[in-house]
């Protein structure tokens, strides 16, 4: 029987289906362009290739197209007869994720990987800050992420994809030197791996290496197709470093061309969170942001995320609604937030509401409540600096500069040198 790149048996007699599937998995794990096209070729070569349909389902779920994802999952489920036990379980756990049963899916995935540790597409669901662990909303999820990748690491050796994911887990737990060495090994294995180029950027960020990071990523992105899944988010990093460098013209150009709605291409969650974050961080740094920009982000959030449910998206939507003066949409998040981190989402939304109303002491009181474990929202340390800096901004507005200096020097000392908030 044919096998994939991770030595897993594939239930297809078609070499063309096998080759297209392997290509699709590599493109998916590196976030290159052409993921869906490769998986399409796999099922065209073998219309009974169940794993090809499951991969298409996973791809379209990541793109936010729920109808296509469900349709392809039904195709996969209808073709499991005659496949291996691994493939049946593989389709089963991906289906659980699609059906919204994340808690049981995490448990099933751990059991599956105990038996099939090199089932990379299943392992991928629990890696990164947007994975099932990253978005679990549970306390201690950063340590859990590192424990997850550490357990699997011996099974992957020098695999470029998994090294990158392990490096990200190291970054998020503060193991920056180790992460740098790990991600360099990943990039040696595949220099055009967008995941690891992105993770390398986080290493630069955590080290406060603005110039080196900007140079690396700006050069790397030139050959990254705009249809790549991470294009919007890579551009966000570039815009953020342009802001830190004082190059406001470049910051706005990158935002308009590659981050904001109308210019960006990427999953809606990335577009929402990245543009809201860069606009507010620009404001905190003393850059004027036109009101119509906030309205654009608020409108985008309402269109693509009309109901609360993803904590990381909800707090950025709350920020956009607050700054745009859309109190109705903001109050909906405050009243209807759901999930393990729902109470924290509501507190954060109230904080941004107070910021927009210039009720600085009230905003401070709310933000202080979520400082202890805002990792529960999901996202990276770099992304959650938005919350850290929001608190700094409220303190400075009250003339509490000494407290603000103490806060950043103890919580984010490396980033303090970039003067992320005007007045520090």
TADA-V764467 format. One record per pair of residues at least 12 apart in sequence whose C-alpha atoms are under 8 Angstrom apart, sorted by sequence separation. I is the first residue (numbers start at 1). J is the second residue. D is the distance in whole Angstrom. If there is no record, write none. Layout:
BEGIN
I & J & D
I & J & D
END
This chain:
BEGIN
1 & 13 & 7
24 & 36 & 7
40 & 52 & 8
57 & 69 & 4
93 & 105 & 6
133 & 145 & 6
167 & 179 & 4
201 & 213 & 6
239 & 251 & 5
259 & 271 & 6
318 & 330 & 5
333 & 345 & 8
334 & 346 & 5
351 & 363 & 4
392 & 404 & 5
2 & 15 & 8
24 & 37 & 8
39 & 52 & 6
56 & 69 & 7
57 & 70 & 7
109 & 122 & 7
153 & 166 & 8
166 & 179 & 8
167 & 180 & 7
183 & 196 & 6
221 & 234 & 7
238 & 251 & 8
239 & 252 & 8
317 & 330 & 8
333 & 346 & 7
334 & 347 & 8
350 & 363 & 7
351 & 364 & 7
4 & 18 & 7
24 & 38 & 5
39 & 53 & 8
57 & 71 & 7
77 & 91 & 7
109 & 123 & 7
351 & 365 & 8
3 & 18 & 8
23 & 38 & 6
24 & 39 & 6
57 & 72 & 5
76 & 91 & 7
93 & 108 & 7
167 & 182 & 5
201 & 216 & 8
239 & 254 & 6
259 & 274 & 7
260 & 275 & 5
279 & 294 & 8
318 & 333 & 7
334 & 349 & 6
351 & 366 & 5
392 & 407 & 7
2 & 18 & 7
39 & 55 & 7
40 & 56 & 7
56 & 72 & 6
57 & 73 & 5
93 & 109 & 6
149 & 165 & 7
150 & 166 & 7
166 & 182 & 8
167 & 183 & 6
183 & 199 & 7
184 & 200 & 8
201 & 217 & 7
238 & 254 & 8
239 & 255 & 7
259 & 275 & 6
301 & 317 & 6
333 & 349 & 7
334 & 350 & 7
350 & 366 & 7
351 & 367 & 6
371 & 387 & 8
392 & 408 & 8
4 & 21 & 8
5 & 22 & 7
21 & 38 & 7
39 & 56 & 6
56 & 73 & 8
128 & 145 & 8
149 & 166 & 5
183 & 200 & 6
217 & 234 & 8
371 & 388 & 8
4 & 22 & 6
20 & 38 & 5
21 & 39 & 6
54 & 72 & 6
73 & 91 & 8
127 & 145 & 7
164 & 182 & 7
236 & 254 & 8
276 & 294 & 8
348 & 366 & 7
20 & 39 & 6
53 & 72 & 5
54 & 73 & 6
126 & 145 & 8
163 & 182 & 6
164 & 183 & 5
198 & 217 & 8
235 & 254 & 7
236 & 255 & 7
298 & 317 & 7
301 & 320 & 8
314 & 333 & 7
330 & 349 & 7
347 & 366 & 6
348 & 367 & 6
405 & 424 & 7
21 & 41 & 8
36 & 56 & 6
53 & 73 & 6
106 & 126 & 8
146 & 166 & 7
149 & 169 & 7
163 & 183 & 6
180 & 200 & 7
197 & 217 & 7
218 & 238 & 7
235 & 255 & 8
255 & 275 & 7
297 & 317 & 8
347 & 367 & 7
367 & 387 & 8
388 & 408 & 8
404 & 424 & 7
20 & 41 & 6
21 & 42 & 5
54 & 75 & 8
217 & 238 & 7
276 & 297 & 7
20 & 42 & 5
53 & 75 & 6
54 & 76 & 5
73 & 95 & 7
90 & 112 & 8
127 & 149 & 8
163 & 185 & 7
164 & 186 & 6
236 & 258 & 8
275 & 297 & 7
298 & 320 & 5
347 & 369 & 8
348 & 370 & 7
401 & 423 & 8
19 & 42 & 8
36 & 59 & 7
53 & 76 & 5
89 & 112 & 7
146 & 169 & 5
163 & 186 & 5
180 & 203 & 6
197 & 220 & 8
235 & 258 & 6
236 & 259 & 6
297 & 320 & 6
298 & 321 & 5
314 & 337 & 8
330 & 353 & 8
347 & 370 & 7
367 & 390 & 8
368 & 391 & 8
401 & 424 & 7
17 & 41 & 7
18 & 42 & 7
35 & 59 & 7
36 & 60 & 8
52 & 76 & 8
145 & 169 & 6
146 & 170 & 6
162 & 186 & 8
179 & 203 & 7
214 & 238 & 6
235 & 259 & 6
297 & 321 & 8
308 & 332 & 8
367 & 391 & 6
17 & 42 & 4
50 & 75 & 7
51 & 76 & 7
160 & 185 & 7
161 & 186 & 7
272 & 297 & 7
295 & 320 & 7
308 & 333 & 6
16 & 42 & 7
17 & 43 & 7
50 & 76 & 5
106 & 132 & 7
160 & 186 & 4
232 & 258 & 6
233 & 259 & 7
294 & 320 & 6
295 & 321 & 8
298 & 324 & 7
307 & 333 & 8
311 & 337 & 8
344 & 370 & 6
17 & 44 & 8
49 & 76 & 8
50 & 77 & 7
106 & 133 & 8
142 & 169 & 7
146 & 173 & 8
158 & 185 & 8
159 & 186 & 7
160 & 187 & 7
176 & 203 & 6
214 & 241 & 6
231 & 258 & 7
232 & 259 & 5
294 & 321 & 8
302 & 329 & 8
364 & 391 & 6
396 & 423 & 7
17 & 45 & 5
50 & 78 & 8
70 & 98 & 7
94 & 122 & 7
158 & 186 & 7
160 & 188 & 8
213 & 241 & 8
214 & 242 & 8
272 & 300 & 7
295 & 323 & 8
298 & 326 & 7
308 & 336 & 7
309 & 337 & 6
311 & 339 & 8
363 & 391 & 8
393 & 421 & 6
396 & 424 & 8
16 & 45 & 6
17 & 46 & 6
50 & 79 & 5
69 & 98 & 8
93 & 122 & 8
160 & 189 & 5
272 & 301 & 6
294 & 323 & 6
295 & 324 & 5
308 & 337 & 5
309 & 338 & 5
310 & 339 & 8
323 & 352 & 8
392 & 421 & 7
393 & 422 & 8
25 & 55 & 8
49 & 79 & 7
50 & 80 & 6
86 & 116 & 7
102 & 132 & 7
142 & 172 & 6
143 & 173 & 7
159 & 189 & 7
160 & 190 & 6
176 & 206 & 7
194 & 224 & 8
211 & 241 & 8
294 & 324 & 5
308 & 338 & 7
309 & 339 & 7
311 & 341 & 7
315 & 345 & 6
319 & 349 & 7
322 & 352 & 6
323 & 353 & 8
344 & 374 & 8
364 & 394 & 6
14 & 45 & 7
21 & 52 & 6
28 & 59 & 8
48 & 79 & 6
142 & 173 & 6
158 & 189 & 8
164 & 195 & 7
165 & 196 & 8
168 & 199 & 6
171 & 202 & 7
176 & 207 & 8
210 & 241 & 6
311 & 342 & 7
314 & 345 & 7
318 & 349 & 5
322 & 353 & 5
325 & 356 & 8
363 & 394 & 7
364 & 395 & 7
389 & 420 & 7
14 & 46 & 6
17 & 49 & 8
90 & 122 & 7
161 & 193 & 8
164 & 196 & 5
167 & 199 & 7
171 & 203 & 7
232 & 264 & 6
291 & 323 & 8
292 & 324 & 8
345 & 377 & 8
389 & 421 & 7
13 & 46 & 8
50 & 83 & 8
103 & 136 & 8
232 & 265 & 6
291 & 324 & 7
315 & 348 & 6
319 & 352 & 6
323 & 356 & 5
344 & 377 & 8
361 & 394 & 7
12 & 46 & 7
161 & 195 & 8
210 & 244 & 7
211 & 245 & 8
231 & 265 & 7
232 & 266 & 6
311 & 345 & 6
315 & 349 & 6
318 & 352 & 7
319 & 353 & 8
322 & 356 & 6
360 & 394 & 5
361 & 395 & 8
117 & 152 & 7
161 & 196 & 8
164 & 199 & 7
171 & 206 & 8
195 & 230 & 8
210 & 245 & 8
231 & 266 & 7
261 & 296 & 8
318 & 353 & 8
341 & 376 & 6
360 & 395 & 7
12 & 48 & 8
51 & 87 & 7
58 & 94 & 7
194 & 230 & 7
198 & 234 & 6
201 & 237 & 8
229 & 265 & 8
230 & 266 & 7
261 & 297 & 8
268 & 304 & 7
341 & 377 & 7
12 & 49 & 6
54 & 91 & 6
61 & 98 & 7
118 & 155 & 7
128 & 165 & 6
229 & 266 & 5
233 & 270 & 6
260 & 297 & 8
360 & 397 & 7
361 & 398 & 7
11 & 49 & 7
117 & 155 & 7
118 & 156 & 7
127 & 165 & 6
227 & 265 & 6
228 & 266 & 7
229 & 267 & 7
232 & 270 & 7
233 & 271 & 8
236 & 274 & 6
240 & 278 & 7
360 & 398 & 7
11 & 50 & 8
226 & 265 & 7
227 & 266 & 7
232 & 271 & 7
236 & 275 & 8
239 & 278 & 8
243 & 282 & 7
261 & 300 & 7
273 & 312 & 8
277 & 316 & 7
355 & 394 & 7
51 & 91 & 7
54 & 94 & 7
128 & 168 & 7
273 & 313 & 6
276 & 316 & 6
10 & 51 & 8
128 & 169 & 7
233 & 274 & 7
272 & 313 & 7
276 & 317 & 8
232 & 274 & 8
236 & 278 & 7
273 & 316 & 5
276 & 319 & 7
269 & 313 & 6
272 & 316 & 7
273 & 317 & 8
276 & 320 & 6
272 & 317 & 7
312 & 377 & 5
311 & 377 & 5
312 & 378 & 6
311 & 378 & 7
312 & 379 & 7
11 & 82 & 8
11 & 83 & 6
11 & 84 & 7
10 & 84 & 8
9 & 84 & 8
10 & 87 & 8
29 & 124 & 8
25 & 121 & 7
281 & 386 & 7
284 & 389 & 8
277 & 383 & 8
280 & 386 & 8
284 & 390 & 8
281 & 389 & 8
277 & 386 & 7
284 & 393 & 7
8 & 118 & 8
7 & 118 & 8
8 & 119 & 7
6 & 118 & 6
6 & 119 & 7
6 & 120 & 7
30 & 161 & 7
29 & 161 & 6
285 & 419 & 8
285 & 420 & 6
286 & 421 & 7
284 & 420 & 7
285 & 421 & 4
286 & 422 & 5
284 & 421 & 5
285 & 422 & 5
284 & 422 & 6
281 & 420 & 7
281 & 421 & 8
32 & 193 & 7
30 & 192 & 8
31 & 193 & 7
32 & 194 & 7
30 & 193 & 5
31 & 194 & 6
30 & 194 & 5
31 & 195 & 7
30 & 195 & 6
29 & 195 & 8
30 & 196 & 8
137 & 311 & 8
244 & 418 & 6
135 & 310 & 8
244 & 419 & 8
135 & 311 & 8
206 & 382 & 8
244 & 420 & 7
135 & 312 & 8
205 & 382 & 7
202 & 382 & 7
32 & 224 & 8
33 & 225 & 7
32 & 225 & 8
33 & 227 & 6
32 & 227 & 8
33 & 228 & 5
32 & 228 & 5
33 & 229 & 7
31 & 228 & 6
32 & 229 & 7
31 & 229 & 5
31 & 230 & 7
137 & 339 & 7
138 & 340 & 6
63 & 266 & 8
64 & 267 & 6
137 & 340 & 5
138 & 341 & 7
63 & 267 & 5
64 & 268 & 7
136 & 340 & 7
137 & 341 & 5
62 & 267 & 7
63 & 268 & 8
208 & 414 & 6
207 & 414 & 7
208 & 415 & 6
172 & 380 & 7
206 & 414 & 7
172 & 381 & 6
206 & 415 & 7
208 & 417 & 8
208 & 418 & 8
142 & 375 & 7
139 & 373 & 7
141 & 375 & 7
140 & 375 & 8
141 & 376 & 7
139 & 375 & 8
140 & 376 & 8
139 & 376 & 6
137 & 375 & 8
138 & 376 & 6
137 & 376 & 4
136 & 376 & 7
137 & 377 & 6
135 & 376 & 7
137 & 378 & 7
134 & 376 & 8
135 & 377 & 7
136 & 378 & 8
135 & 378 & 5
134 & 378 & 5
135 & 379 & 8
134 & 379 & 7
130 & 378 & 7
129 & 378 & 6
130 & 379 & 6
129 & 379 & 5
129 & 380 & 6
END
